[in-house]
């Protein structure tokens, strides 16, 4: 009986799910900071004035 394969099997899937969750959180943080860095208040103010003028 191969105990190494059966003993490691329960830990493979939760670890894979945890890795995907961490990658998703990292992508969300990068997206959030990129979005906030691009749409800062100064940019929005000038953009609003360019549409008005």
DOLONU-297228 format. One record per residue (C-alpha): z, x negated, y negated; residue in three letters. Coordinates in pm, whole numbers. Example, Ala and Ser with C-alpha at 12.3 -4.5 7.8 and 13.67 -1.06 7.14 Angstrom:
! DOLONU-297228
up  east  north  aa
780  -1230  450  Ala
714  -1367  106  Ser
***
This chain:
! DOLONU-297228
up  east  north  aa
0  0  0  Unk
-99  -138  -341  Unk
209  -95  -559  Unk
73  -281  -862  Unk
-205  -30  -920  Unk
6  282  -863  Unk
300  149  -1066  Unk
82  57  -1366  Unk
-115  382  -1361  Unk
142  595  -1549  Unk
161  340  -1832  Unk
-213  303  -1892  Unk
-288  642  -2043  Unk
9  670  -2285  Unk
-59  318  -2409  Unk
-426  403  -2468  Unk
-324  718  -2655  Unk
-78  519  -2865  Unk
-347  264  -2952  Unk
-587  540  -3060  Unk
-313  704  -3267  Unk
-238  373  -3441  Unk
-608  314  -3508  Unk
-642  665  -3647  Unk
-341  614  -3874  Unk
-484  282  -3994  Unk
-821  442  -4069  Unk
-650  726  -4255  Unk
-447  480  -4464  Unk
-752  271  -4546  Unk
-943  583  -4643  Unk
-658  709  -4858  Unk
-609  381  -5044  Unk
-983  339  -5087  Unk
-1013  691  -5225  Unk
-717  647  -5459  Unk
-840  308  -5574  Unk
-1184  445  -5658  Unk
-1070  766  -5822  Unk
-806  626  -6052  Unk
-709  820  -6368  Unk
-913  593  -6597  Unk
-1229  650  -6393  Unk
-1177  1025  -6393  Unk
-1114  1029  -6768  Unk
-1436  841  -6843  Unk
-1630  1051  -6595  Unk
-1507  1372  -6758  Unk
-1600  1239  -7102  Unk
-1947  1141  -6987  Unk
-2011  1496  -6867  Unk
-1880  1645  -7191  Unk
-2076  1423  -7429  Unk
***
